[in-house]
Amino acid sequence: MQVVAMNKDLENLLSELKAVHEDLRLIPTEMIVVSDWVRLKCRYGCNNYGNHLGCPPFSPTPAETRAVLSAYRTAVLVRFEAKPDGKLPAKHASRAFSNSVVKMQKTVAELERVAFLAGCYKAFGMNAMPCALCDTCVIEEMHKKDQAVFDLDSVRCKNKEIMRPSMEACGIDVFKTLQNAGFKPRVLKDCKETVEIFGLILID
């Protein structure tokens, strides 16, 4: 596993970030893998496609993500645990993680803010899973009213200051990226298992 050589500034930044959330890992951006196939998983098989502003087709394309990553050298992976609600049936398992996803999104936004205030003016956060900040995304509301949706409708987001796209929505192969960073992701076979979810902060 490649290790980031930390100077004093990075050490201080990491300390500030850990005051917000302890479970962090600094990585070089070379570890982040972007693959064109990833968005197929969103487009075919995910009900959130086109229904959330943090999801495709509103999120950056893999090509855009590669271009953005080329402007960064270091990033921070942020690990969270989400425990399922055993009272919910399997078909509603995703609801059990809503509170955990909201907590992650708000924490990633705070980590981005702390990094920015520490002098990392390019800091940008990415989340996991579809945005859960609102009960219903404005895009979903527009679909229900049979209103046409355009790219500029992203300005309608009610939480634009903290809403960020998920890594997978931007074409990042999260499994391979986590493996590169020394984690051991696995496919869960039971909705009652504890889930690890990861955010990402691009630093500089």
C-alpha positions as CSV (number, residue, x, y, z in Angstrom):
1,M,0.0,0.0,0.0
2,Q,1.3,3.4,-1.0
3,V,1.7,5.8,1.9
4,V,1.4,9.6,1.8
5,A,4.6,11.3,3.1
6,M,3.2,13.7,5.7
7,N,4.7,17.1,6.3
8,K,3.8,19.2,9.3
9,D,0.9,20.9,7.5
10,L,-0.7,17.6,6.6
11,E,-0.2,16.3,10.2
12,N,-1.9,19.4,11.6
13,L,-4.7,19.1,9.1
14,L,-5.2,15.4,9.9
15,S,-5.4,16.2,13.6
16,E,-8.0,18.9,12.9
17,L,-10.1,16.5,10.8
18,K,-9.9,13.8,13.4
19,A,-11.4,16.2,15.9
20,V,-14.5,16.0,13.7
21,H,-14.4,12.3,12.9
22,E,-11.7,9.9,14.1
23,D,-11.9,7.2,11.5
24,L,-9.9,8.7,8.7
25,R,-7.2,7.5,6.3
26,L,-5.0,9.8,4.2
27,I,-4.3,8.5,0.7
28,P,-2.6,9.6,-2.5
29,T,-5.2,10.3,-5.2
30,E,-3.3,7.7,-7.4
31,M,-5.2,5.1,-5.3
32,I,-8.6,6.4,-6.5
33,V,-9.8,4.3,-9.4
34,V,-12.4,5.7,-11.9
35,S,-14.1,3.2,-14.3
36,D,-16.7,3.9,-17.0
37,W,-18.6,0.7,-16.0
38,V,-19.5,2.1,-12.6
39,R,-22.3,4.3,-13.8
40,L,-24.0,1.4,-15.5
41,K,-24.7,0.1,-12.0
42,C,-26.5,3.4,-11.4
43,R,-28.3,3.6,-14.7
44,Y,-29.4,0.0,-14.8
45,G,-30.5,-1.4,-11.4
46,C,-30.8,1.6,-9.1
47,N,-34.2,3.3,-8.6
48,N,-32.4,6.5,-7.6
49,Y,-31.0,7.2,-11.1
50,G,-32.4,10.5,-12.3
51,N,-34.2,11.0,-9.0
52,H,-31.5,12.6,-6.9
53,L,-29.3,15.6,-7.6
54,G,-26.3,13.8,-6.2
55,C,-26.8,10.8,-8.6
56,P,-26.4,10.4,-12.4
57,P,-27.1,12.0,-14.8
58,F,-26.7,15.1,-12.6
59,S,-23.3,14.1,-11.0
60,P,-20.0,14.4,-12.8
61,T,-19.2,11.9,-15.5
62,P,-16.2,9.5,-15.2
63,A,-14.3,11.7,-17.7
64,E,-15.0,14.8,-15.6
65,T,-14.0,13.0,-12.4
66,R,-10.7,11.9,-13.9
67,A,-10.0,15.5,-14.9
68,V,-10.9,16.7,-11.4
69,L,-8.7,14.1,-9.7
70,S,-5.7,15.2,-11.8
71,A,-5.8,18.5,-9.9
72,Y,-5.3,16.8,-6.5
73,R,-2.4,14.8,-4.9
74,T,-4.0,13.8,-1.6
75,A,-7.3,12.8,-0.2
76,V,-8.9,11.4,2.9
77,L,-11.1,8.3,3.1
78,V,-13.7,8.6,5.9
79,R,-15.1,5.4,7.3
80,F,-18.6,5.0,9.0
81,E,-20.5,2.0,10.3
82,A,-24.2,1.7,9.6
83,K,-26.2,-0.8,11.6
84,P,-29.5,-2.0,10.1
85,D,-32.9,-1.9,11.8
86,G,-33.9,-5.5,12.4
87,K,-37.5,-4.5,12.6
88,L,-37.7,-3.5,8.9
89,P,-38.3,-6.2,6.2
90,A,-35.5,-6.9,3.8
91,K,-37.2,-5.0,0.9
92,H,-37.0,-1.8,3.0
93,A,-33.5,-2.4,4.2
94,S,-32.2,0.8,2.6
95,R,-34.5,2.9,4.9
96,A,-32.6,1.5,7.9
97,F,-29.5,3.4,6.8
98,S,-31.1,6.8,6.2
99,N,-30.0,8.2,9.5
100,S,-26.5,6.9,9.0
101,V,-26.3,8.3,5.5
102,V,-27.5,11.7,6.7
103,K,-24.9,11.7,9.5
104,M,-22.2,10.7,7.0
105,Q,-23.2,13.5,4.6
106,K,-23.2,16.2,7.3
107,T,-19.8,14.9,8.6
108,V,-18.3,14.9,5.1
109,A,-19.5,18.5,4.7
110,E,-18.0,19.5,8.0
111,L,-14.7,17.8,7.1
112,E,-14.6,19.7,3.8
113,R,-15.3,23.0,5.7
114,V,-12.5,22.3,8.2
115,A,-10.0,21.5,5.4
116,F,-11.0,24.6,3.6
117,L,-10.5,26.8,6.6
118,A,-7.2,25.2,7.3
119,G,-6.0,26.5,3.9
120,C,-6.9,23.6,1.6
121,Y,-9.0,25.9,-0.6
122,K,-9.6,23.1,-3.2
123,A,-11.1,20.7,-0.6
124,F,-14.2,18.9,-1.9
125,G,-16.2,16.1,-0.3
126,M,-17.9,13.1,-1.8
127,N,-20.3,10.7,-0.1
128,A,-21.7,7.2,-0.5
129,M,-25.1,6.2,-1.5
130,P,-27.9,8.5,-2.7
131,C,-28.4,11.8,-0.9
132,A,-30.8,11.4,2.1
133,L,-30.8,15.0,3.3
134,C,-34.4,15.5,2.2
135,D,-37.2,13.1,2.5
136,T,-37.9,13.6,-1.2
137,C,-35.5,15.2,-3.6
138,V,-36.8,18.2,-5.6
139,I,-36.1,16.2,-8.8
140,E,-38.3,13.4,-7.6
141,E,-41.1,15.9,-6.8
142,M,-40.8,17.3,-10.3
143,H,-41.1,13.8,-11.8
144,K,-44.3,13.2,-9.8
145,K,-45.7,16.4,-11.3
146,D,-44.6,15.3,-14.8
147,Q,-42.4,18.4,-15.1
148,A,-39.4,18.4,-17.4
149,V,-36.0,18.3,-15.7
150,F,-33.0,20.2,-17.0
151,D,-29.4,20.4,-15.9
152,L,-29.9,23.9,-14.4
153,D,-32.6,22.5,-12.1
154,S,-29.8,21.5,-9.8
155,V,-30.0,25.0,-8.4
156,R,-33.3,24.0,-6.8
157,C,-31.5,21.8,-4.3
158,K,-32.6,22.6,-0.7
159,N,-29.3,21.7,0.8
160,K,-26.9,22.8,-1.9
161,E,-24.3,24.1,0.6
162,I,-23.7,20.6,1.9
163,M,-25.1,18.2,-0.7
164,R,-22.3,16.4,-2.5
165,P,-22.4,13.5,-5.0
166,S,-21.5,10.0,-4.0
167,M,-18.2,8.5,-5.2
168,E,-19.9,5.8,-7.3
169,A,-22.2,8.4,-8.9
170,C,-19.0,10.1,-10.2
171,G,-17.7,6.8,-11.6
172,I,-15.3,5.9,-8.8
173,D,-14.8,2.2,-8.3
174,V,-15.1,2.3,-4.6
175,F,-14.3,-1.4,-4.0
176,K,-11.0,-1.2,-5.9
177,T,-10.2,2.2,-4.3
178,L,-10.7,0.8,-0.8
179,Q,-8.6,-2.2,-1.6
180,N,-5.8,0.1,-2.8
181,A,-6.0,1.9,0.5
182,G,-5.7,-1.2,2.6
183,F,-9.3,-1.9,3.4
184,K,-11.1,-5.2,2.8
185,P,-14.5,-4.4,1.3
186,R,-16.8,-7.3,0.7
187,V,-20.3,-8.0,-0.7
188,L,-22.8,-8.3,2.0
189,K,-25.2,-11.2,1.6
190,D,-27.7,-10.4,4.4
191,C,-29.5,-7.1,5.0
192,K,-29.0,-7.6,8.8
193,E,-25.2,-7.2,8.5
194,T,-23.4,-4.0,9.7
195,V,-22.5,-1.9,6.7
196,E,-19.3,0.1,6.2
197,I,-19.8,3.3,4.3
198,F,-17.1,5.6,3.1
199,G,-16.9,9.3,2.3
200,L,-14.0,11.0,0.5
201,I,-12.4,14.4,0.9
202,L,-10.2,15.6,-1.9
203,I,-7.6,17.8,-0.1
204,D,-4.9,19.3,-2.4
